[in-house]
Each structure stands twice: as C-alpha cells, then as structure tokens.
Amino acid sequence: MIDLTIYPAQLEKTVLRCHERNILIPTFEQMKHPEKIPQHVIYELQNIGLWDLHPRNLFRVTWKNEPVEKGGAFGDVNYLELPESLTGVKARIIALVGKWFPTGAHKVGASFGCLAPRLLTGQFDPSSQKAVWPSTGNYCRGGAYVSALLACESIAILPEEMSRERFEWLENVSGEVIATPGCESNVKEIFDKCWELRKNRGDDVVIFNQFDEFGNHLWHYEVTGNALLELLQQKMGKTERFAGFISATGSAGTLAAGDFLKKHYPELKIAASEALQCPTMLNNGFGGHRIEGIGDKHIPWIHNVRNTDMAIAVDDEVTMRLIRLFNEADGKERLIQDGVPEKLVNQLELLGISSVGNLIAAIKFAKYYELTEKDIVATIFTDSMELYDSRLKELNAQKGAYNNEQAMRDTELIHAIQIDNMQELGYYDRKRIHNLKYYTWIEQQAKDLDELNAQWYDYENYWGNLQSMAGEIDRLIEDFNKKTGL
C-alpha cells in the first residue's frame, strides 16, 4: 500500500524548502477538475511553456490541458476518435491523448503519484536523497521532470536501446542517467541496477519502481479513470454500450483506469495487451520487441490481474509499419485517398509507438467480439511521434524511402488485422498470470508472500483500500500547502 506515516522533523524541513522555492502541490481533485485550481496559478501559467521546468507545471499534470505549447489554460479532456475508414471496424474507438502533458507523455502523472506522498509526509528528504526512476522510457522522463519541479535530485534508469530522443532530453533534466543492457523487454536488468544502487549508495537513494509503486495505480485509477468516465458521459449515446477498455500492460498503472470504469460499467471488459514477440501473459513467454515503453517478461506487482478479462498480443512488425503509414507523406496521402478525413490524418502524429500498439489491440478486441456501431472501445495514446522521429529515420535507412506502393500495402494491413493471439481469461487463466508474480517479486525482489496471496484471495479489501486513498492524500496535500504559506 501507500505508506502515509508522517515524519514531523523532516516534513518541517521539506515545507520550508517548498516555501523558499515557491512550490505548490496540486491535489488529485484538481488534476481531475482543473477548474478547481486557484486563479492565481492559472494566471501564472499564461507565461509558462508546457515543458518548462517550473513548479507551477505540476498543475498541468492532467488530461485537460489546452493543446498548445505555451500559456495554455484548461478545457475538456484531450482525446481522438478513430473512424471505420481508418480502423476497419464499426465500433467507435476513442482514446485519451497523452501528448499534452508536460514531457509529452502521461507518465508524469504516475511519477507524481509515487513521489508526492513520500515528500509531503517527510519520508523523502529532497536535500540529501536522490529519487531513482527505473523505466523503459517515459516513466523515468516523467520522474526526472516531476523531481525537478519538486526540487529533488533524480537518477533515471532505462535500457540502452530506447530512442535517442529520450536520452537527449534526460541528459538536460536528470542529475544522472544510467543505461542498462537491452531493449523494452529487459526489465530485470533495470531491477538489478536498482539493487546495485541500494547496495552502493544506501539511504542516499530512494527507488520509485513504477512496477511496484501503488501511487502509479492510484493516480491512473483516480485521474485517468475519471477523465475517461467524463468523456464517455459526454460522447456516449443512450443506446450505445461501453464494451471494452484496452491498454498495454507496461507497468500496469494505466490498467487501473479500467478498474475504476468497471465500477461504473459492470459489464465492461478490461483487455491487457503485450507484444507478440514477448508473450508473457499468453504463453509465459519471453523475447525482445520494438513497441517502446511497455517493458515485460514479468507481471507487475501493481497489476490487478483478477480484474483483467482478456490478454491480447500485438505484432511489433504491424506496429512499426503503421507508424510509417501514419507519419510519412505518402502514407498520409494514401489514407486521405482511402476516405480517412484529412483533419484526422494530420492528427495521427499524436500516436507514438505504444499508442499504435494500443490501437491495434483495440481493433482486435472489436473484431473478436464482433462489435457494432453501437459499441465503444476506449484506449490510451500514451505519447506522440515527437519522441520517435529517430525511429522513422532508422526505418527509412533499413527498408528504403517510404512510397505509395508501401502505403497501399500498409493500409491493407490495418484492415486485415486478425483475432489471432488473443485469450479470454477465465478464473484459472487469471490465477496462472497472477502466480507469475511469484518468480519476479517474491524470489527476486523480496516481496511478502502473504501480500501476494492477499492480492488474490482478499481481492476486494486489498484493492479497495488502495483505491480509496486519494481523499486522504489530498487532505495531506492541502495541509502541506497551507504550511508553506503560499
């Protein structure tokens, strides 16, 4: 769970530090409803860029930022709806858009959810300790960013094969960047580096591991879940049905939004996707893949597996071909010729690599259940192609310049997506996946076996108690802000 034990002496020092550095901390309620943000904060934001290292940008950790690079206020939830002319399915596929968070990805929310409780309880000393952010990409970027806004030193850990853009940005924001061997799938190597840091640096570092930090789960449950609920209430007709919520497993934080939504739509199915080249849920498998940011080969500690209804594998080759189709000039022209609205085609750059993977999984889900125009499927576009321009250049170098002939094949590819490598999860299928946590978290990461069993057998209390903590954290934040005098 999230420990909210107060350490008064350190808390007093942290309050003073935040007073001196003009740091206010937003509540979960303000992230869900930015209209509740104080007017003086909104006024200050008029002169602050979306990615600026300014503490007021903590209030932009929301799905409702105005989609501009600087000076934006707040509005409706940022989303896209993808039509049948693109997806080949009748079901409405809608997705939250992560580009308009600071850093261009929603992971700043998860990192805030992990760091803020320890800071405002006095459990973390920003004057002497460094926050360590192990990740396959966006989470360590979000952690470095939130750390900078909260006047904390950071260490970013990510695999060496992640995109060049990630490393270049981190070098200017994080105090230290550590590249571990491998690609998106090499999560254990990240964990091993964390143990090494604990051994060599002791109390000087605090590990914020997104795969086992429940602040990640809680932020998505509260903020992402509420954003999707609000969007559905605005867009869903009285005769329509919310059929599915789809998200790549990754750290499993985003899947918590599905837990929230299922309480409002009990018939909803939650589908977790993964790369076909590393089919951990489907086949207890392993391997490497190119869908950046969805690290696997294990089941995250914070994945509420008992609430997951389907596992879907996505071929990374399809994903990489579609990012070319969506972003190369000949690909865009072909889509427009095939009837995809030009306005939407020009917005497809809002889908990064894992976003395209989520789209493919949503299409497979819609085809599997033979959904109609009366069904809605929701997913998440975690980041945009802004972070992957180097990948397009690499693909051109490997495969040659993109052309109309290739675009024709790739438009056929998206409409030919099949329902292969999918599994509806019964009780014992879910238990099999849940039990995989044992090998990573009990044997390797020193978690408690009783807690593993509580996640499964004391299901409602374990997850319910966690998901009810936002109000208590908000009260601590409000008290902290008052103490700063700001």
For each residue, the residues with C-beta under 8 A, 3 or more apart:
1: 214 465 466 469
2: 117 214 215 218 466 469 473
3: 117 118 121 123
4: 117 121 469 472 473 476
5: 121 123
6: 11 121 122
7: 10 11 121 122 123
8: 11 12 122
9: 12 13 122
10: 7 13 14 122 123 125
11: 6 7 8 14 15 120 121 122 480
12: 8 9 15 16 122
13: 9 10 16 17 122 125 127
14: 10 11 17 18 119 120 122 124 125 126
15: 11 12 18 19 480 483 484
16: 12 13 19 20
17: 13 14 20 21 23 126 127 151
18: 14 15 21 22 23 24 25 150 151 480 484 486
19: 15 16 22 23 484 485 486
20: 16 17
21: 17 18 55 151
22: 18 19 55 486
23: 17 18 19 55 58 149 150 151 484 486
24: 18 41 55 56 58 59 481 484 486
25: 18 58 116 119 120 150 477 480 481
26: 30 31 37 58 59 61 477
27: 30 31 473 474 477 478
28: 31 32 219 222 223 470 473 474
29: 32 33 36 470 474
30: 26 27 33 34 36 37 59 62
31: 26 27 28 34 61 62 109 222 223
32: 28 29 62 222 223 226 227
33: 29 30 36
34: 30 31 37 59 62 64 74
35: 74
36: 29 30 33
37: 26 30 34 41 42 59 74
38: 41 42
39: 42 43
40: 43 44
41: 24 37 38 44 45 56 59
42: 37 38 39 45 46 73 74
43: 39 40 46
44: 40 41 47 48 56
45: 41 42 48 56 57 59 60 71 72 73
46: 42 43 71 73
47: 44 71
48: 44 45 52 54 56 57 70 71
49: 52 69 70 71
50: 57 60 65 68 69 70 72 100 102
51: 57 69 102 103 104
52: 48 49 57 102
53: 57 145 148 149 173
54: 48 57 149
55: 21 22 23 24 58 149 150 151
56: 24 41 44 45 48 59 60
57: 45 48 50 51 52 53 54 60 61 102 149
58: 23 24 25 26 55 61 112 146 149 150
59: 24 26 30 34 37 41 45 56 62
60: 45 50 56 57 65 72 101 102
61: 26 31 57 58 101 102 108 109 112 146 223
62: 30 31 32 34 59 65 74 101 109 223
63: 77 78 96 101 106 223 224 227
64: 34 74 75 76 77 78 227
65: 50 60 62 72 74 75 78 100 101
66: 72 73 74 75 100
67: 72 78 97 99 100
68: 50 71 72
69: 49 50 51 72
70: 48 49 50
71: 45 46 47 48 49 68
72: 45 50 60 65 66 67 68 69 100
73: 42 45 46 66
74: 34 35 37 42 62 64 65 66
75: 64 65 66
76: 64 234
77: 63 64 96 227 228 230 231
78: 63 64 65 67 96 97 99 100
79: 94 95 96 97 231
80: 94 95 97 344 347 350 381
81: 92 93 94 95 235
82: 86 87 93 94 95 344 359
83: 86 87 340 341 344
84: 87 88 89 90
85: 338 339 340 341
86: 82 83 335 340 344 414
87: 82 83 84 93 359 362 363 366 414
88: 84 363 414 415 417
89: 84 93 363 366 367 371
90: 84 366 371 372 373 375
91: 243 366 371 372 373 375 376 377
92: 81 240 373 375 376 377
93: 81 82 87 89 359 362 363 366 376 377 378 379
94: 79 80 81 82 231 235 376 377 378 379
95: 79 80 81 82 355 358 359 362 378 379 380 381
96: 63 77 78 79 106 224 227 228 231 378 380 381
97: 67 78 79 80 100 350 381 384
98: 101 104 105 106 355 380 381 382 383 384
99: 67 78 104 105 350 381 383 384 386
100: 50 65 66 67 72 78 97
101: 60 61 62 63 65 98 104 105 106 107 108 109
102: 50 51 52 57 60 61 108 145
103: 51 107 108 138 141 142 145 169
104: 51 98 99 101 383 384 386 387
105: 98 99 101 108 138 141 142 352 382 383 387
106: 63 96 98 101 109 110 138 224 254 380 382 383
107: 101 103 110 111 135 138 139 141 142 143 210 382
108: 61 101 102 103 105 111 112 142 145 146
109: 31 61 62 101 106 112 113 142 219 220 223 224
110: 106 107 113 114 139 142 210 215 216 219 220 251 253
111: 107 108 114 115 133 139 142 143 145 146 147 208 210
112: 58 61 108 109 115 116 142 146 215 219
113: 109 110 116 117 213 215 216 218 219 220
114: 110 111 117 118 143 208 210 213 215 216
115: 111 112 118 119 124 131 143 146 147 150 152 208 215
116: 25 112 113 119 120 150 215 473 477
117: 2 3 4 113 114 120 121 123 215 473 476
118: 3 114 115 121 123 124 206
119: 14 25 115 116 123 124 126 150 152
120: 11 14 25 116 117 476 477 480
121: 3 4 5 6 7 11 117 118 476
122: 6 7 8 9 10 11 12 13 14
123: 3 5 7 10 117 118 119
124: 14 115 118 119 129 131 152 206
125: 10 13 14 128 129
126: 14 17 119 129 150 151 152 153
127: 13 17
128: 125 204
129: 124 125 126 152 153 203 204 205 206
130: 152 153 154 155 175 176 201 204 205 206
131: 115 124 143 147 152 153 154 155 205 206 208
132: 154 155 157 194 197 205 206 207 208
133: 111 139 140 142 143 144 147 154 155 156 157 174 208 210
134: 140 157 158 190 191 193 194 207 208 209 210
135: 107 138 139 140 141 143 156 157 158 190 210 295
136: 139 158 159 162 184 187 190 250 292 293 294 295
137: 140 141 158 162 163 166 184 292 293
138: 103 105 106 107 135 141 142 166 293 382 383 387
139: 107 110 111 133 135 136 142 143 210 251
140: 133 134 135 137 143 144 156 157 158 170 174
141: 103 105 107 135 137 138 144 145 156 166 169 170 173
142: 103 105 107 108 109 110 111 112 133 138 139 145 146
143: 107 111 114 115 131 133 135 139 140 146 147 154 156 208
144: 133 140 141 147 148 154 156 170 173 174
145: 53 102 103 108 111 141 142 148 149 173
146: 58 61 108 111 112 115 142 143 149 150
147: 111 115 131 133 143 144 150 152 153 154 174
148: 53 144 145 151 152 154 173
149: 23 53 54 55 57 58 145 146
150: 18 23 25 55 58 115 116 119 126 146 147
151: 17 18 21 23 55 126 148
152: 115 119 124 126 129 130 131 147 148
153: 126 129 130 131 147 175
154: 130 131 132 133 143 144 147 148 173 174 175 176
155: 130 131 132 133 174 175 176 177 178 197 205
156: 133 135 140 141 143 144 170 174 176 177 178
157: 132 133 134 135 140 178 180 190 193 194
158: 134 135 136 137 140 162 166 167 170 177 178 179 180 190
159: 136 162 179 180 181 182 183 184 186 189 190 295
160: 179 180 181 182
161: 182 183 184
162: 136 137 158 159 166 167 183 184 292
163: 137 166 167 292 387 388 390 391
164: 167 168 390
165: 168 169 386 387 388 389 390
166: 137 138 141 158 162 163 169 170 387
167: 158 162 163 164 170 171 177 179
168: 164 165 171 172
169: 103 141 165 166 172 173
170: 140 141 144 156 158 166 167 173 174 177
171: 167 168 174 177
172: 168 169
173: 53 141 144 145 148 154 169 170
174: 133 140 144 147 154 155 156 170 171 177
175: 130 153 154 155
176: 130 154 155 156
177: 155 156 158 167 170 171 174
178: 155 156 157 158 193
179: 158 159 160 167
180: 157 158 159 160 186 189 190 192 193
181: 159 160 186 189
182: 159 160 161 185 186 189 288
183: 159 161 162 186 288 289 290
184: 136 137 159 161 162 275 288 289 290 291 292 293 294 295 296
185: 182 275 277 278 286 287 288 289 295 296 297
186: 159 180 181 182 183 189 190 288 295 297
187: 136 190 191 211 295 296 297 298
188: 191 192 297 298 440 444
189: 159 180 181 182 186 192 193
190: 134 135 136 157 158 159 180 186 187 193 194 295
191: 134 187 188 194 195 209 444 445
192: 180 188 189 195 196
193: 134 157 178 180 189 190 196 197
194: 132 134 157 190 191 197 198 207 209
195: 191 192 198 199
196: 192 193 199 200
197: 132 155 193 194 200 201 205 207
198: 194 195 201 202 205 207
199: 195 196 202
200: 196 197
201: 130 197 198 204 205
202: 198 199 205
203: 129
204: 128 129 130 201
205: 129 130 131 132 155 197 198 201 202
206: 118 124 129 130 131 132
207: 132 134 194 197 198
208: 111 114 115 131 132 133 134 143 213
209: 134 191 194 212 213
210: 107 110 111 114 133 134 135 139 213 216 251 253
211: 187 251 252 295 298 300 301 302
212: 209 300 301 302 441 445 447
213: 113 114 208 209 210 216 302
214: 1 2 217 218 302 466
215: 2 110 112 113 114 115 116 117 218 219
216: 110 113 114 210 213 219 220 251 253 256 302
217: 214 220 221 252 253 256 302 304 466 467
218: 2 113 214 215 221 222 256 466 467 469 470 473
219: 28 109 110 112 113 215 216 222 223 224 253
220: 109 110 113 216 217 223 224 225 253 254 255 256 257
221: 217 218 224 225 256 257 259 260 467 470
222: 28 31 32 218 219 225 226 260 470
223: 28 31 32 61 62 63 109 219 220 226 227
224: 63 96 106 109 219 220 221 227 228 254 256 257 260 380
225: 220 221 222 228 229 256 257 258 259 260 261
226: 32 222 223 229 230 260
227: 32 63 64 77 96 223 224 230 231
228: 77 96 224 225 231 232 245 257 261 378
229: 225 226 232 233 260 261 264
230: 77 226 227 233 234
231: 77 79 94 96 227 228 234 235 378
232: 228 229 235 236 242 261 376 378
233: 229 230 236
234: 76 230 231
235: 81 94 231 232 376
236: 232 233 240 242 376
237: 240
238:
239: 374
240: 92 236 237 374 375 376
241: 267 374 375 376
242: 232 236 261 265 268 375 376 378
243: 91 268 269 365 366 369 371 375 376 377
244: 268 269 270 271 310 362 365 366 369 377 378
245: 228 257 258 261 262 268 269 270 271 377 378 379
246: 271 273 312 358 361 362 365 377 378 379
247: 250 254 255 257 258 271 272 273 358 379 380
248: 254 272 273 274 291 294 314 354 357 358 361
249: 252 255 272 273 274 280 281 294 296 299 300 303
250: 136 247 253 254 293 294 295 300 354
251: 110 139 210 211 216 254 295 300 302
252: 211 217 249 255 256 272 299 300 302 303 304
253: 110 210 216 217 219 220 250 256 302
254: 106 220 224 247 248 250 251 257 380 382
255: 220 247 249 252 258 259 270 272 303 304 308
256: 216 217 218 220 221 224 225 252 253 259 260 302 304 467
257: 220 221 224 225 228 245 247 254 260 261 380
258: 225 245 247 255 261 262 268 270 307 308
259: 221 225 255 256 262 263 270 304 307 463 467
260: 221 222 224 225 226 229 256 257 263 264 467
261: 225 228 229 232 242 245 257 258 264 265 268 378
262: 245 258 259 265 266 268 270 307
263: 259 260 266
264: 229 260 261
265: 242 261 262 268
266: 262 263
267: 241
268: 242 243 244 245 258 261 262 265
269: 243 244 245 309 310 365 369
270: 244 245 255 258 259 262 307 308 309 310
271: 244 245 246 247 308 309 310 311 312 361 365
272: 247 248 249 252 255 281 303 308 310 311 312
273: 246 247 248 249 311 312 313 314 357 358 361
274: 248 249 278 279 280 281 282 294 296 311 312 313 314
275: 184 185 278 279 287 289 290 291 294 296 313 314 315 316 357
276: 279 289 313 314 315 316 421
277: 185 287 288 289 290 315 316
278: 185 274 275 285 286 287 288 289 296 297
279: 274 275 276 282 283 285 287 313 421
280: 249 274 283 284 285 286 296 297 298 299 436
281: 249 272 274 299 311 423 433
282: 274 279 285 311 313 421 423
283: 279 280
284: 280 432 436
285: 278 279 280 282
286: 185 278 280 297
287: 185 275 277 278 279
288: 182 183 184 185 186 277 278
289: 183 184 185 275 276 277 278 316
290: 183 184 275 277 316 319 320 353
291: 184 248 275 294 314 316 319 353 354 357
292: 136 137 162 163 184 352 353 354 388 391
293: 136 137 138 184 250 352 353 354 382 383
294: 136 184 248 249 250 274 275 291 354 357
295: 135 136 159 184 185 186 187 190 211 250 251
296: 184 185 187 249 274 275 278 280
297: 185 186 187 188 278 280 286
298: 187 188 211 280 436 437 439 440
299: 249 252 280 281 303 305 433 434 436 437 440
300: 211 212 249 250 251 252 303
301: 211 212 437 440 441 445 447
302: 211 212 213 214 216 217 251 252 253 256
303: 249 252 255 272 299 300 308 437
304: 217 252 255 256 259 307 308 455 463
305: 299 308 430 433 434 437 455 456
306: 430 431 434 455 456 459
307: 258 259 262 270 304 463
308: 255 258 270 271 272 303 304 305 311 425 430 433
309: 269 270 271 424 425
310: 244 269 270 271 272 365 368 422 423 424 425
311: 271 272 273 274 281 282 308 422 423 425 433
312: 246 271 272 273 274 361 364 365 421 422
313: 273 274 275 276 279 282 421 422
314: 248 273 274 275 276 291 318 319 357 360 361 364
315: 275 276 277 318 319 360 421
316: 275 276 277 289 290 291 319 320 357
317: 320 321
318: 314 315 321 322 360 413 414 417
319: 290 291 314 315 316 322 323 353 356 357 360
320: 290 316 317 323 324 353 391 395
321: 317 318 324 325 410 413
322: 318 319 325 326 356 359 360 410 413 414
323: 319 320 326 327 351 352 353 356 385 388 391 392
324: 320 321 327 328 331 392 395 402 406 410
325: 321 322 328 331 334 335 407 410 411 414
326: 322 323 331 332 335 345 348 349 351 356 385
327: 323 324 331 332 348 349 385 392
328: 324 325 331 332 392 402 407
329: 332 333 402
330: 333 334 402 403 404 406 407
331: 324 325 326 327 328 334 335 402 406 407 410
332: 326 327 328 329 335 336 345 346 348
333: 329 330 336 337 404 407
334: 325 330 331 337 338 404 407 408 410 411
335: 86 325 326 331 332 338 340 345 348 407 411
336: 332 333 339 340 342 345
337: 333 334
338: 85 334 335 411
339: 85 336
340: 83 85 86 335 336 344 345
341: 83 85 344 345
342: 336 345 346
343: 346 347
344: 80 82 83 86 340 341 347 348
345: 326 332 335 336 340 341 342 348
346: 332 342 343 349
347: 80 343 344 350
348: 326 327 332 335 344 345 351
349: 326 327 346 384 385 386
350: 80 97 99 347 355 381 384 385
351: 323 326 348 355 356 359 381 384 385
352: 105 292 293 323 355 356 381 382 383 384 385 386 387 388
353: 290 291 292 293 319 320 323 356 357 388 391
354: 248 250 291 292 293 294 357 358 382 383
355: 95 98 350 351 352 358 359 380 381 382 383 384
356: 319 322 323 326 351 352 353 359 360
357: 248 273 275 291 294 314 316 319 353 354 360 361
358: 95 246 247 248 273 354 355 361 362 379 380 381 382
359: 82 87 93 95 322 351 355 356 362 363 379 381
360: 314 315 318 319 322 356 357 363 364 417
361: 246 248 271 273 312 314 357 358 364 365 379
362: 87 93 95 244 246 358 359 365 366 377 379
363: 87 88 89 93 359 360 366 367 414 417
364: 312 314 360 361 367 368 417 418 419 422
365: 243 244 246 269 271 310 312 361 362 368 369 371 377 422
366: 87 89 90 91 93 243 244 362 363 369 371 375 377
367: 89 363 364 370 371 417 418 419
368: 310 364 365 419 422
369: 243 244 269 365 366 375
370: 367
371: 89 90 91 243 365 366 367 375 377
372: 90 91 375
373: 90 91 92
374: 239 240 241
375: 90 91 92 240 241 242 243 366 369 371 372
376: 91 92 93 94 232 235 236 240 241 242 243
377: 91 92 93 94 243 244 245 246 362 365 366 371
378: 93 94 95 96 228 231 232 242 244 245 246 261
379: 93 94 95 245 246 247 358 359 361 362
380: 95 96 98 106 224 247 254 257 355 358
381: 80 95 96 97 98 99 350 351 352 355 358 359 384
382: 98 105 106 107 138 254 293 352 354 355 358
383: 98 99 104 105 106 138 293 352 354 355 386 387
384: 97 98 99 104 349 350 351 352 355 381 387
385: 323 326 327 349 350 351 352 388 389 392
386: 99 104 165 349 352 383 389
387: 104 105 138 163 165 166 352 383 384
388: 163 165 292 323 352 353 385 391 392
389: 165 385 386 392 393
390: 163 164 165 393 394
391: 163 292 320 323 353 388 394 395
392: 323 324 327 328 385 388 389 395 396
393: 389 390 396 397
394: 390 391 397 398
395: 320 324 391 392 398 399
396: 392 393 399 400 401 402
397: 393 394
398: 394 395
399: 395 396
400: 396
401: 396
402: 324 328 329 330 331 396 406 407
403: 330 406 407
404: 330 333 334 407 408
405: 408 409
406: 324 330 331 402 403 409 410
407: 325 328 330 331 333 334 335 402 403 404 410 411
408: 334 404 405 411 412
409: 405 406 412 413
410: 321 322 324 325 331 334 406 407 413 414
411: 325 334 335 338 407 408 414 415
412: 408 409 415 416
413: 318 321 322 409 410 416 417
414: 86 87 88 318 322 325 363 410 411 417
415: 88 411 412
416: 412 413
417: 88 318 360 363 364 367 413 414
418: 364 367
419: 364 367 368 422
420:
421: 276 279 282 312 313 315
422: 310 311 312 313 364 365 368 419
423: 281 282 310 311 429
424: 309 310 429
425: 308 309 310 311 429 430 433
426: 429 430
427: 430 431
428: 431 432
429: 423 424 425 426 432 433
430: 305 306 308 425 426 427 433 434
431: 306 427 428 434 435 456
432: 284 428 429 435 436
433: 281 299 305 308 311 425 429 430 436
434: 299 305 306 430 431 437 455 456
435: 431 432 438
436: 280 284 298 299 432 433 439 440
437: 298 299 301 303 305 434 440 441 442 452 455
438: 435 441 442 443 449 452
439: 298 436 442 443 444
440: 188 298 299 301 436 437 443 444 445
441: 212 301 437 438 444 445 447 452
442: 437 438 439 445 446 447 448 449 452
443: 438 439 440
444: 188 191 439 440 441
445: 191 212 301 440 441 442
446: 442
447: 212 301 441 442 451 452
448: 442 451 452
449: 438 442 452 453
450: 453 454
451: 447 448 454 455
452: 437 438 441 442 447 448 449 455 456
453: 449 450 456 457 458
454: 450 451 457 458 461 462
455: 304 305 306 434 437 451 452 458 459 462 463
456: 305 306 431 434 452 453 459
457: 453 454
458: 453 454 455 461 462
459: 306 455 456 462 463
460: 463 464
461: 454 458 464 465
462: 454 455 458 459 465 466
463: 259 304 307 455 459 460 466 467
464: 460 461 467 468
465: 1 461 462 468 469
466: 1 2 214 217 218 462 463 469
467: 217 218 221 256 259 260 463 464 470
468: 464 465 471
469: 1 2 4 218 465 466 472 473
470: 28 29 218 221 222 467 473 474
471: 468 474 475
472: 4 469 475 476
473: 2 4 27 28 116 117 218 469 470 476 477
474: 27 28 29 470 471 477 478
475: 471 472 478 479
476: 4 117 120 121 472 473 479 480
477: 25 26 27 116 120 473 474 480 481
478: 27 474 475 481 482
479: 475 476 482 483
480: 11 15 18 25 120 476 477 483 484
481: 24 25 477 478 484 486
482: 478 479 485
483: 15 479 480
484: 15 18 19 23 24 480 481
485: 19 482
486: 18 19 22 23 24 481
